[in-house]
């Protein structure tokens, strides 16, 4: 699914939730409240996730991204981490056919290299089996961190530019060799200084060229979820009021909803209520309320719609 540059009708689009992100929190506290152990809490959380995917499909959400396992979660007790990995593999095995039948395309974001080969293989197989589905794109963030994502994008942009520089290196070396030979033949101190100045100038020019490639749009294109609509609504359960290093770049203009419900109790009705509340909010993208009201009640130009419409990846800076 590509982020469309052709915005749909303004009045129907302004309040439409295309992409929901969820920080699933509260499994352990829910379990303690029920007199259960932590593993049973995670199992209940897995059932809640299954309900949520089904609800997203029913409510015509295009993209659902969930925070399943952060890069910081490795710090949890070893037995809990092992149980989570087992639960993860079990879910992949048992739920894949149902996801496929429902038209769900499954993706994983994060540093997958930390997982064991069998789990990575199961992830890859699940993604391959569902890759042509389009009813819902379901992103599961595992061993993921927002800071990691930004650093990874920076590295990708710089790496691509450096590759271009290195491809041109032979041409540069040939030029420098010719200049060095010319300076040697003239046996001129001034000539040697000129060669050094030219070399330094070339290096500085290359450094500046690399720096110039790090732009908002180039980082956005290198970030996880780059080919999808930007997140409209981010939900965090269990009464916590923080992002916990989740989608730091992608949530720049998302509406945030922090609810007291523990994740195992999250259901379709909760999602529907949050979507309804979202539709009552006014997203201004740097403009005033009066300007947005005027835009909604008139027919703005296509350029202006594209500027404000969050699926275009061209957000107006506040």
TIBA-303499 format. One record per residue (C-alpha): residue number from 1; residue in one letter; x negated, y negated, z. Coordinates in pm, 1 decimal, padded with zeros to 6 digits. Each point is the difference from the previous one (the first is absolute). Last residue first. Layout:
% TIBA-303499
ATOM   k r        X        Y        Z
ATOM NUM A        X        Y        Z
...
This chain:
% TIBA-303499
ATOM   k r        X        Y        Z
ATOM 318 X -00392.7 -02392.1  01335.1
ATOM 317 X -00159.4  00179.4 -00292.9
ATOM 316 X  00237.2  00091.5 -00283.5
ATOM 315 X -00007.1  00372.4 -00072.0
ATOM 314 X -00099.9  00130.3 -00340.2
ATOM 313 X  00030.4  00376.8  00055.1
ATOM 312 X  00304.3  00006.6 -00231.6
ATOM 311 X  00219.2  00200.2  00236.0
ATOM 310 X  00021.8 -00285.9  00247.6
ATOM 309 X  00199.9 -00229.2 -00224.6
ATOM 308 X -00113.6 -00353.7  00078.7
ATOM 307 X -00219.2 -00076.1 -00300.1
ATOM 306 X  00189.2  00233.1 -00232.3
ATOM 305 X  00323.8 -00180.6  00080.5
ATOM 304 X -00168.5 -00333.4 -00061.8
ATOM 303 X -00129.1  00111.1 -00338.6
ATOM 302 X  00341.0  00138.9 -00095.9
ATOM 301 X  00154.5 -00340.3  00064.3
ATOM 300 X  00247.5 -00037.4  00281.3
ATOM 299 X  00374.7  00058.9 -00040.9
ATOM 298 X  00172.3 -00187.4  00275.8
ATOM 297 X  00152.0  00093.4  00334.9
ATOM 296 X -00289.5  00224.3  00109.9
ATOM 295 X -00256.3 -00257.8 -00109.1
ATOM 294 X  00176.3 -00278.4  00191.3
ATOM 293 X  00011.4  00209.0  00314.5
ATOM 292 X -00372.4  00073.0 -00041.0
ATOM 291 X -00082.0 -00368.5 -00036.0
ATOM 290 X  00211.6 -00095.3  00299.6
ATOM 289 X -00162.4  00265.4  00216.0
ATOM 288 X -00339.8 -00147.6 -00085.0
ATOM 287 X -00260.6  00167.3 -00217.4
ATOM 286 X -00311.9  00194.0  00097.3
ATOM 285 X  00134.6  00341.3 -00093.5
ATOM 284 X  00347.3 -00077.1  00139.3
ATOM 283 X  00149.8  00336.2  00090.7
ATOM 282 X  00336.9 -00060.9  00160.5
ATOM 281 X  00126.6  00272.6  00228.4
ATOM 280 X  00351.3  00141.5 -00014.0
ATOM 279 X -00102.9  00275.0 -00242.4
ATOM 278 X -00260.9  00116.6  00247.9
ATOM 277 X  00270.1  00046.3  00262.2
ATOM 276 X  00190.8  00224.6 -00239.5
ATOM 275 X -00314.6  00198.7 -00072.9
ATOM 274 X -00056.8  00038.7  00373.5
ATOM 273 X  00356.7  00125.6  00051.6
ATOM 272 X -00031.9  00250.0 -00284.7
ATOM 271 X -00326.8  00129.5  00141.8
ATOM 270 X  00152.1  00051.5  00344.0
ATOM 269 X  00300.2  00176.5 -00151.8
ATOM 268 X -00227.6  00229.4 -00199.0
ATOM 267 X -00186.8  00113.6  00310.4
ATOM 266 X -00272.2 -00089.6  00250.5
ATOM 265 X  00034.8  00198.9  00324.5
ATOM 264 X -00332.3  00184.7 -00045.1
ATOM 263 X -00169.0 -00341.7 -00056.2
ATOM 262 X  00092.0 -00150.2  00334.6
ATOM 261 X  00252.3 -00281.3 -00034.5
ATOM 260 X -00114.8 -00332.2  00148.0
ATOM 259 X -00016.2 -00178.3 -00336.2
ATOM 258 X -00258.1 -00225.1 -00162.2
ATOM 257 X  00100.6 -00124.7 -00346.2
ATOM 256 X -00244.7 -00191.8 -00217.9
ATOM 255 X  00076.8 -00169.2 -00332.3
ATOM 254 X -00282.0  00053.0 -00245.3
ATOM 253 X -00198.2 -00293.0 -00138.3
ATOM 252 X -00356.3  00100.0  00092.0
ATOM 251 X  00096.6  00363.4  00065.9
ATOM 250 X -00213.2  00140.6 -00285.2
ATOM 249 X -00328.4 -00138.9  00131.4
ATOM 248 X  00029.8  00130.1  00356.1
ATOM 247 X  00156.0  00327.8 -00112.8
ATOM 246 X -00018.1  00149.8  00352.6
ATOM 245 X -00274.5 -00108.5  00241.6
ATOM 244 X  00219.3  00047.8  00308.2
ATOM 243 X  00275.4 -00231.5 -00128.3
ATOM 242 X  00108.6 -00128.6  00340.5
ATOM 241 X  00313.5 -00051.4  00206.9
ATOM 240 X  00074.1  00334.7  00166.8
ATOM 239 X  00360.0  00079.9  00092.2
ATOM 238 X  00003.5  00364.0 -00109.9
ATOM 237 X  00038.7 -00048.4 -00379.3
ATOM 236 X -00178.9 -00219.2 -00250.8
ATOM 235 X  00171.5 -00098.9 -00323.6
ATOM 234 X -00160.9 -00181.6 -00292.3
ATOM 233 X  00231.3 -00151.6 -00261.3
ATOM 232 X -00073.7 -00131.4 -00347.4
ATOM 231 X -00328.9  00179.3 -00073.4
ATOM 230 X -00141.7 -00102.3 -00336.8
ATOM 229 X  00127.7  00188.8 -00303.0
ATOM 228 X -00231.8  00282.9 -00103.7
ATOM 227 X -00311.7  00028.4 -00217.8
ATOM 226 X -00232.9 -00137.7  00266.8
ATOM 225 X  00123.9  00246.4  00265.6
ATOM 224 X -00355.0  00026.0  00141.8
ATOM 223 X -00209.9 -00304.1 -00089.9
ATOM 222 X -00213.9 -00039.7 -00311.7
ATOM 221 X  00256.7 -00205.2 -00195.6
ATOM 220 X  00057.7 -00225.1  00300.0
ATOM 219 X -00373.6 -00055.2  00031.6
ATOM 218 X -00018.7 -00112.8 -00363.3
ATOM 217 X  00306.2 -00225.7  00040.9
ATOM 216 X -00134.0 -00171.8  00310.7
ATOM 215 X -00340.6 -00053.8 -00155.9
ATOM 214 X -00330.4  00177.5  00055.7
ATOM 213 X -00129.2 -00012.4 -00358.6
ATOM 212 X -00152.8 -00341.0  00065.9
ATOM 211 X -00241.1  00150.4  00252.2
ATOM 210 X -00138.3  00236.7 -00263.7
ATOM 209 X -00054.9 -00285.3 -00245.7
ATOM 208 X -00168.0 -00206.3  00270.4
ATOM 207 X -00243.1  00282.8  00069.1
ATOM 206 X -00067.7  00040.6 -00373.3
ATOM 205 X -00068.7 -00372.1 -00042.0
ATOM 204 X -00231.0  00002.6  00299.2
ATOM 203 X -00195.1  00288.4 -00153.2
ATOM 202 X -00022.7 -00174.7 -00338.3
ATOM 201 X -00118.8 -00325.3  00159.6
ATOM 200 X -00263.7  00185.9  00194.8
ATOM 199 X -00124.6  00160.6 -00321.4
ATOM 198 X -00001.8 -00334.9 -00183.4
ATOM 197 X -00191.1 -00163.1  00283.9
ATOM 196 X -00252.6  00283.3  00005.7
ATOM 195 X -00050.8 -00025.9 -00376.0
ATOM 194 X -00041.7 -00379.0  00021.7
ATOM 193 X -00257.7  00035.6  00275.3
ATOM 192 X -00197.5  00239.8 -00218.1
ATOM 191 X  00008.1 -00247.2 -00289.3
ATOM 190 X -00119.0 -00284.8  00221.3
ATOM 189 X -00293.0  00213.8  00111.8
ATOM 188 X -00089.4  00055.9 -00366.4
ATOM 187 X -00194.6  00293.3 -00128.0
ATOM 186 X  00183.3 -00050.7 -00333.9
ATOM 185 X -00019.6  00373.4 -00060.2
ATOM 184 X  00117.8  00078.9  00348.2
ATOM 183 X  00300.8 -00231.9 -00027.0
ATOM 182 X  00106.6  00159.9 -00326.5
ATOM 181 X -00040.0  00344.7  00147.9
ATOM 180 X  00209.3 -00094.3  00301.9
ATOM 179 X  00273.1 -00151.2 -00222.2
ATOM 178 X  00018.7  00315.2 -00213.6
ATOM 177 X  00014.5  00218.4  00307.3
ATOM 176 X  00273.6 -00218.0  00149.2
ATOM 175 X  00214.0  00034.0 -00311.5
ATOM 174 X -00044.4  00376.0 -00013.3
ATOM 173 X  00080.4  00026.5  00369.5
ATOM 172 X  00319.0 -00202.5 -00049.6
ATOM 171 X  00117.0  00219.6 -00285.7
ATOM 170 X -00074.2  00307.5  00206.0
ATOM 169 X  00192.6 -00145.0  00293.4
ATOM 168 X  00322.9 -00061.0 -00191.2
ATOM 167 X  00149.2  00329.6  00113.8
ATOM 166 X -00121.8 -00083.6  00348.0
ATOM 165 X  00200.8 -00323.5  00001.9
ATOM 164 X  00314.5  00178.8 -00118.2
ATOM 163 X -00039.6  00259.9  00272.5
ATOM 162 X -00051.6 -00280.3  00246.8
ATOM 161 X  00336.6 -00145.9 -00100.9
ATOM 160 X  00180.0  00328.6  00049.1
ATOM 159 X -00170.1  00057.3  00334.1
ATOM 158 X  00088.0 -00350.9  00117.4
ATOM 157 X  00371.6  00054.8 -00068.2
ATOM 156 X -00000.3  00348.2  00151.3
ATOM 155 X -00194.0 -00109.4  00306.8
ATOM 154 X  00244.4 -00280.8  00063.3
ATOM 153 X  00292.1  00242.3 -00036.3
ATOM 152 X -00156.8  00243.2  00247.0
ATOM 151 X -00056.1 -00280.7  00249.0
ATOM 150 X  00365.9 -00101.6 -00031.0
ATOM 149 X  00126.8  00357.9  00037.9
ATOM 148 X -00231.3  00073.0  00293.5
ATOM 147 X  00136.7 -00311.2  00172.0
ATOM 146 X  00354.8  00123.4 -00056.8
ATOM 145 X -00077.3  00340.5  00144.8
ATOM 144 X  00087.4  00343.5 -00133.5
ATOM 143 X -00089.6  00347.5  00115.5
ATOM 142 X  00340.7  00083.0 -00142.1
ATOM 141 X  00243.6 -00245.2 -00161.1
ATOM 140 X  00288.0  00191.4 -00160.2
ATOM 139 X  00147.1 -00169.1 -00305.5
ATOM 138 X  00343.0  00112.4 -00118.6
ATOM 137 X  00096.4 -00128.0 -00344.0
ATOM 136 X  00374.1  00049.5 -00033.4
ATOM 135 X  00221.0  00103.5 -00294.1
ATOM 134 X -00302.3  00006.4 -00231.8
ATOM 133 X -00133.0  00355.9 -00019.5
ATOM 132 X -00282.0  00062.3 -00250.3
ATOM 131 X -00272.9  00039.7  00263.8
ATOM 130 X  00196.2  00247.4  00213.9
ATOM 129 X -00200.3  00317.4 -00067.6
ATOM 128 X -00331.6 -00183.1 -00027.8
ATOM 127 X  00048.0 -00184.2  00327.9
ATOM 126 X  00089.8  00322.3  00181.8
ATOM 125 X -00299.3  00181.4 -00149.5
ATOM 124 X -00237.7 -00279.2  00101.1
ATOM 123 X  00131.6 -00002.7  00355.3
ATOM 122 X -00027.7  00380.7  00026.3
ATOM 121 X -00359.4 -00015.1 -00126.5
ATOM 120 X -00086.1 -00267.7  00252.2
ATOM 119 X  00147.3  00218.0  00275.1
ATOM 118 X -00199.9  00302.3 -00112.0
ATOM 117 X -00319.3 -00205.9 -00032.3
ATOM 116 X  00008.9 -00138.2  00356.6
ATOM 115 X  00087.4 -00364.7  00043.7
ATOM 114 X -00253.8 -00283.3  00031.5
ATOM 113 X -00027.3 -00042.9 -00379.2
ATOM 112 X  00359.8 -00122.8 -00013.9
ATOM 111 X -00096.0 -00359.5  00072.4
ATOM 110 X  00340.2 -00164.9 -00024.3
ATOM 109 X  00303.4  00016.1 -00226.1
ATOM 108 X  00207.7  00306.2 -00080.9
ATOM 107 X  00267.0  00025.3 -00267.7
ATOM 106 X  00325.5  00194.1 -00037.1
ATOM 105 X  00246.6 -00068.6 -00279.4
ATOM 104 X  00353.4  00074.1  00117.0
ATOM 103 X  00257.9  00121.2 -00250.4
ATOM 102 X  00214.1  00175.0  00260.4
ATOM 101 X -00094.6  00341.7 -00141.7
ATOM 100 X -00370.8 -00079.2  00043.0
ATOM  99 X  00045.8 -00113.5  00357.7
ATOM  98 X  00196.9  00317.5  00074.7
ATOM  97 X -00270.0  00215.6 -00155.8
ATOM  96 X -00272.2 -00176.7  00197.4
ATOM  95 X  00163.4  00026.1  00340.8
ATOM  94 X -00126.5  00333.7  00129.9
ATOM  93 X -00362.6  00002.7 -00114.6
ATOM  92 X -00077.0 -00368.6  00039.8
ATOM  91 X  00179.9 -00004.9  00334.6
ATOM  90 X -00201.6  00296.6  00124.2
ATOM  89 X -00325.6 -00161.8 -00106.0
ATOM  88 X  00087.5 -00317.1  00191.6
ATOM  87 X  00113.7  00193.7  00303.3
ATOM  86 X -00331.4  00184.6  00006.8
ATOM  85 X -00189.1 -00327.6 -00036.2
ATOM  84 X  00208.1 -00153.7  00278.5
ATOM  83 X -00066.6  00299.4  00225.5
ATOM  82 X -00374.5 -00033.1 -00059.1
ATOM  81 X  00015.7 -00370.1  00085.4
ATOM  80 X  00193.8  00075.7  00318.6
ATOM  79 X -00248.8  00267.9  00104.1
ATOM  78 X -00290.3 -00236.9 -00062.2
ATOM  77 X  00140.3 -00272.8  00222.3
ATOM  76 X  00046.6 -00328.2 -00192.2
ATOM  75 X -00299.7 -00185.9 -00139.7
ATOM  74 X  00070.3  00135.8 -00349.9
ATOM  73 X  00305.3 -00226.6  00009.9
ATOM  72 X -00217.3 -00303.8 -00079.8
ATOM  71 X -00007.9  00073.9 -00375.5
ATOM  70 X  00378.0  00000.5  00019.9
ATOM  69 X  00228.8  00297.3 -00045.2
ATOM  68 X  00356.5 -00010.8 -00132.0
ATOM  67 X  00048.6 -00367.6 -00085.3
ATOM  66 X  00292.0  00015.3 -00241.5
ATOM  65 X  00053.8 -00150.9 -00344.8
ATOM  64 X  00341.3  00017.9 -00168.0
ATOM  63 X  00045.3 -00129.8 -00355.1
ATOM  62 X  00307.9 -00042.6 -00220.4
ATOM  61 X  00267.5 -00028.1  00267.9
ATOM  60 X  00328.6  00104.7 -00155.7
ATOM  59 X  00186.9  00047.9  00329.2
ATOM  58 X  00044.3  00375.2 -00050.9
ATOM  57 X -00366.6  00049.1 -00086.0
ATOM  56 X -00113.5 -00199.7  00302.6
ATOM  55 X  00242.2  00197.1  00219.5
ATOM  54 X -00147.7  00332.3 -00114.9
ATOM  53 X -00350.8 -00125.2  00071.1
ATOM  52 X  00116.5 -00117.6  00341.9
ATOM  51 X  00162.0  00330.7  00090.1
ATOM  50 X -00324.2  00185.7 -00083.2
ATOM  49 X -00194.1 -00254.3  00204.1
ATOM  48 X  00228.7  00058.7  00297.8
ATOM  47 X -00066.6  00373.2 -00026.2
ATOM  46 X -00374.3 -00068.7  00005.9
ATOM  45 X  00047.6 -00219.9  00306.1
ATOM  44 X  00177.7  00286.3  00176.9
ATOM  43 X -00306.1  00214.7 -00071.5
ATOM  42 X -00221.4 -00277.6  00135.3
ATOM  41 X  00202.3 -00008.4  00321.5
ATOM  40 X -00018.8  00377.0  00029.2
ATOM  39 X -00378.1 -00035.0 -00019.9
ATOM  38 X  00007.7 -00256.1  00280.7
ATOM  37 X  00169.8  00224.9  00250.7
ATOM  36 X  00367.4 -00021.3  00092.5
ATOM  35 X  00182.5 -00147.6  00297.9
ATOM  34 X  00223.5 -00204.3 -00230.9
ATOM  33 X -00145.9 -00334.2  00112.2
ATOM  32 X -00348.3  00150.7 -00032.5
ATOM  31 X  00078.5  00109.1 -00356.8
ATOM  30 X  00127.0 -00344.8 -00097.8
ATOM  29 X -00315.0 -00153.7  00148.1
ATOM  28 X -00216.3  00233.5 -00206.5
ATOM  27 X  00185.4 -00057.5 -00327.1
ATOM  26 X  00015.0 -00377.6  00045.5
ATOM  25 X -00132.6 -00149.4 -00321.7
ATOM  24 X  00061.7  00037.9 -00371.9
ATOM  23 X -00138.2 -00315.6 -00159.4
ATOM  22 X  00234.4 -00029.5 -00296.4
ATOM  21 X -00035.7 -00167.8 -00339.3
ATOM  20 X  00302.1 -00076.3 -00217.2
ATOM  19 X -00026.1 -00093.0 -00368.1
ATOM  18 X  00285.2 -00107.1 -00228.6
ATOM  17 X  00219.7 -00180.8  00249.0
ATOM  16 X  00226.3 -00230.5 -00197.8
ATOM  15 X  00075.2 -00340.9  00148.4
ATOM  14 X -00138.1 -00228.2 -00274.7
ATOM  13 X  00063.5  00256.9 -00273.2
ATOM  12 X  00375.7 -00020.6 -00045.4
ATOM  11 X  00001.0 -00380.2 -00018.0
ATOM  10 X -00307.1 -00017.6 -00222.1
ATOM   9 X  00105.6  00246.5 -00269.9
ATOM   8 X -00295.8  00227.2 -00068.3
ATOM   7 X -00360.8 -00124.1 -00017.1
ATOM   6 X -00211.3  00101.4 -00299.6
ATOM   5 X -00353.6  00035.1  00137.3
ATOM   4 X  00084.1  00346.1  00126.4
ATOM   3 X -00222.3  00163.1  00257.5
ATOM   2 X -00068.2  00331.9 -00169.8
ATOM   1 X  00150.7  00329.3  00108.2
